[in-house]
Amino acid sequence: MGKLRNLYTKYATIGDLLHNDLVMPNESFHLLLGELGYSMEPLDLASLVGQLDSEGYGYITYNNIKKLYKVIRT
């Protein structure tokens, strides 16, 4: 998980007090996926961002990324 954490914090910009977590703006998510070696079609990417940011805050928390990463890696 060290690589994921390092890449995530590279794109994280602000903290979220509500979730007590690091957050990354939604528009940076494709950059993170690219560095992890994944590519997606734009509509698939938008759908995934919508799932990861289900509250519509405009950012994705690190905890949500960890959950997704576990699914992709298994």
C-alpha positions as CSV (number, residue, x, y, z in Angstrom):
1,M,0.0,0.0,0.0
2,G,3.0,2.3,0.2
3,K,2.9,3.1,-3.6
4,L,-0.8,3.8,-3.5
5,R,-0.5,6.1,-0.5
6,N,2.5,8.0,-2.0
7,L,0.7,8.5,-5.4
8,Y,-2.6,9.5,-3.6
9,T,-0.9,12.1,-1.5
10,K,0.8,13.5,-4.6
11,Y,-2.7,14.5,-5.9
12,A,-4.4,15.1,-2.6
13,T,-4.9,18.8,-2.0
14,I,-7.0,19.2,1.2
15,G,-8.1,17.4,4.2
16,D,-11.6,16.5,5.1
17,L,-12.6,17.0,8.7
18,L,-15.9,15.2,8.3
19,H,-14.3,12.0,7.2
20,N,-10.9,12.7,8.9
21,D,-9.2,11.7,5.7
22,L,-7.0,13.0,2.9
23,V,-9.0,13.9,-0.1
24,M,-8.3,14.2,-3.8
25,P,-10.3,16.4,-6.2
26,N,-12.4,14.3,-8.6
27,E,-10.6,15.9,-11.6
28,S,-7.3,14.4,-10.5
29,F,-8.6,10.8,-10.3
30,H,-7.6,9.9,-13.9
31,L,-4.0,11.0,-13.1
32,L,-3.8,8.6,-10.2
33,L,-5.2,5.8,-12.3
34,G,-2.7,6.5,-15.0
35,E,0.2,6.3,-12.6
36,L,-1.1,3.0,-11.3
37,G,-1.2,1.7,-14.8
38,Y,-4.9,1.7,-15.5
39,S,-6.9,3.4,-18.2
40,M,-10.6,3.8,-18.6
41,E,-13.1,5.2,-21.1
42,P,-14.3,8.6,-20.1
43,L,-17.9,7.5,-19.3
44,D,-16.6,4.6,-17.2
45,L,-14.3,7.0,-15.4
46,A,-17.2,9.4,-14.7
47,S,-19.3,6.6,-13.4
48,L,-16.6,5.4,-11.1
49,V,-16.0,8.9,-9.8
50,G,-19.7,9.1,-9.2
51,Q,-19.6,5.9,-7.1
52,L,-16.5,7.0,-5.2
53,D,-17.9,10.5,-4.5
54,S,-21.5,9.3,-3.8
55,E,-22.1,12.3,-1.6
56,G,-21.2,14.8,-4.4
57,Y,-18.5,16.6,-2.4
58,G,-16.2,17.0,-5.4
59,Y,-13.5,14.9,-4.0
60,I,-12.6,11.3,-3.3
61,T,-11.3,10.1,0.1
62,Y,-8.3,8.0,0.5
63,N,-10.4,5.3,2.3
64,N,-12.6,5.0,-0.8
65,I,-9.5,4.6,-3.0
66,K,-8.1,1.9,-0.7
67,K,-11.4,-0.1,-1.0
68,L,-11.3,0.2,-4.8
69,Y,-7.6,-0.8,-4.9
70,K,-8.4,-4.0,-3.0
71,V,-11.0,-4.9,-5.5
72,I,-8.8,-4.2,-8.5
73,R,-5.8,-6.1,-7.0
74,T,-7.7,-9.3,-6.1
